[in-house]
Amino acid sequence: MQEVDRFWGAPTGSDDGDKLDILVALVDRYEEANFARPRSSPLDVLKFVMRENGYTQADLTTLLGSRSRASEILNGKRALTLDQIRLLQHRWHIPAGALICELADS
């Protein structure tokens, strides 16, 4: 990190700027390998937001317009649809990316 500090602010394209780019890439890779945060499922995110904001299954039912749909989602029997994700993003301010399930790891 001392080397990163030493080259910080170096002009892009200069020798020092190139060294900074390499150092930053190395630090990124190191942190990703050693301090990666576990990914949360969309259901975990939804339940966390509900718990933190005092929302109930009844609140989700009101939002989605279907008691059975809310129950299926909260019990992990049904995934959120794109329209539901947009609604949760708009009304409950949950980032859409947190509610989209990655089908494959990169």
Secondary structure, DSSP 8 states (H G I E B T S, - for coil): -HHHHHHTT--TTSHHHHHHHHHHHHHHHHHHHHH------HHHHHHHHHHHHT--HHHHHHHHT-HHHHHHHHTTSS---HHHHHHHHHHH---HHHHS--SS--
